Structure formats: structure tokens, C-alpha cells
Amino acid sequence: PFAFPVGVWSSPEAAYYGLSTQQCKDMGIDAAEGVALYAECLRGLVFSPNGLLKLVYDKSNGQIVGVHICGDDACELIHYGMELVKAERTIDDILKNL
């Protein structure tokens, strides 16, 4: 799941990189997920409120292990998610930058 991001140019677009919550469970990783709607941020409200971002993270250390996006520009935005996973960023890293 870490070879490359996967994107589907459909309507709406869908893309992911890394693990899902179920894959984590199957691997014995105690994972949780956080979901943010496009409509919850200013850019989403202005350009496209229909979409969501899901971050899957390891509860033990907060490390982001998967990113899932559904909505406009998901196939372009997933590359930012890939960087989060590859750089072993944590949920705390994200919160510090809000």
C-alpha cells in the first residue's frame, strides 16, 4: 500500500495512500481515524464544499499511516497526504500547523 498513491478520476474523485483502518486492524495496529469535511475549511467553502479527508493514524504514537480523500481535486491533493505518511508525520504535527 506504500508503493504509490491511488486515484480515480470519477465524479467525485477518490484517492488514497497508505493503510485503511481495517488494514491496520488486520495487521495488529491499534488505529483510529479523523475526518474533516471540505465544507469545514474556507477553501472548501469557496471552491468546493463537497468532499472529505480522512487520516488514519496509529493510536500508540499518533503516526499517520493512511490518507483517504473523496471530492474535487482528490487525485492532486493525495500527494500531500503521501508526504505525511512517508515523512512519518503525526497527528500532533498536523495540529501544530493549524
KOLLOVEX-424326 format. One record per residue: residue in three letters; x, y, z of N, C-alpha, C, O in turn. Coordinates in steps of 0.2 Angstrom, whole numbers, plus 5000, padded with zeros to 4 digits. Example, Ala and Ser with C-alpha at 12.3 -4.5 7.8 and 13.67 -1.06 7.14 Angstrom:
2
ALA506649725039506249785039506649845039507149835042;SER506449895035506849955036506450005039506750065040;
This chain:
98
PRO500449945000500050005000500450065000500150125000;PHE501150065000501550125001501950134994502450174994;ALA501850094989502150104983502050164979502450204977;PHE501450184979501250244975500450264977500150224980;PRO500250324977499550344978499150314973499350304967;VAL498550304975498050284970497450334969497250364974;GLY497350354963496750404962496350374957496450344952;VAL495650394957495150384952494850444950494550484954;TRP494950464944494650524941493950514939493750494933;SER493550514944492750504943492450564946492750614947;SER491850564947491450614950491050594955490450564954;PRO491250604962491850644964492450604963492450534962;GLU493050634963493650604963493850564970493550584975;ALA494150514970494350474976495150454975495350434970;ALA495450464981496150444981496350424988496050444993;TYR496850384988497150364995497850344994498150334989;TYR498250345000498850325001498950295007498750325012;GLY499250235008499450205014498850155016498550125012;LEU498750155023498350095025497650125027497550185029;SER497150085027496450095029496450075037496950045039;THR495950095040495850075047495749995047496049965052;GLN495449965043495349895043496049855042496149805045;GLN496449885037497149855036497549855042497949815044;CYS497449915046497849925052497649865057498049835060;LYS496949865057496749815062496949745060497149705065;ASP496949725054497249665052497949655053498149595054;MET498349705053499049705055499249705062499849705064;GLY498749715066498849725073498949795076499249805081;ILE498849845071499049915073498349945076497849935073;ASP498449975082497850005085497750075082498150115084;ALA497350075077497250135073496650175075496150145077;ALA496650235073496050275074496050325068496450325064;GLU495450355067495450405061495050465063494650475067;GLY495350515059495050585060494750605053495050595048;VAL494150635053493850655046493750735046493450755051;ALA493850765041493750835040493350845033493550815028;LEU492850885034492450895028492750955024492951005027;TYR492750955017492951015014492551075016492851135016;ALA491951065018491551125020491751155026491551215028;GLU492251125030492451145036493051195036493251215041;CYS493251205030493851255029493651305024493251295019;LEU493951365024493751415020493851405013493451415009;ARG494451375011494551355004493951305001493751314995;GLY493751255005493251215003492651255002492251234998;LEU492451295007491851335006491851375000491351384997;VAL492451404998492451444992492451414986492051424981;PHE492851354985492951324979492551254978492251244973;SER492451214983492151154983491951124989492351094992;PRO491351134992491251114999491051034999490951015005;ASN490951004993490850934993491450884993491650874988;GLY491650864999492250814999492450805006492150845011;LEU492850765007493150745014493850725014494050695009;LEU494150725019494850705020494850655026494550675032;LYS495150595026495150555032495950535033496250515028;LEU496150545039496850525041496750465046496350475051;VAL497150415044497150355048497850365052498350375049;TYR497850355059498450355062498450305068497950275070;ASP499150285070499250245075499150275081499450325083;LYS498750245086498550275092499150275097499150325101;SER499550225096500150225101500650285100500950305105;ASN500750315094501150365093500950425089501250475088;GLY500350415087500050475083500250475075500050515072;GLN500650425073500950425067500450415061500050365062;ILE500450455056499950455051500150395047500650395044;VAL499650345046499850285041499450285035499550235031;GLY498950325035498550325029498150385028497950425033;VAL498050405021497650465020497150445014497350415009;HIS496550465015495950455010495650515009495450555014;ILE495550535003495150595000494650574995494750534991;CYS494050604996493550604991493250674990493050704995;GLY493250694984493050754982493450784977493850754974;ASP493250854975493650884969494350884971494550904977;ASP494750874966495550884966495850824971496450834973;ALA495450774973495750724977496350694974496850684978;CYS496350684968496950654964497550694964498150674964;GLU497450764965498050804966498250814973498850814974;LEU497750814977497850834984498250774988498550774993;ILE498150714985498350654989499150654989499450614994;HIS499450684985500150694985500450724992500950714994;TYR500050774994500150805001500050755006500450745011;GLY499550705006499450655010500050605010500250575015;MET500250585004500850545004501450565007501850525010;GLU501550635007502150665010502050655018502550645021;LEU501450665020501350655028501550585030501850575035;VAL501350535026501450465028502250445027502550415032;LYS502450465021503250455020503650485025504150455027;ALA503450545027503950585032503750565039504050595044;GLU503350515040503150495047502850545051503050555057;ARG502450595048502150645052501650615057501350565056;THR501550655062501050635067500450685067500450735064;ILE499850655070499350705071499550765075499250825073;ASP499950765080500250825083500550875078500450935079;ASP500950845074501250885069500750925065500850985063;ILE500150895063499650925059499350985064499251035061;LEU499150965070498851015074499251075076498951125076;LYS499951065076500351125077500351175071500551225072;ASN500151145065500151195059499451215058499351255052;LEU498951205062498351235060498251305063497751335062;
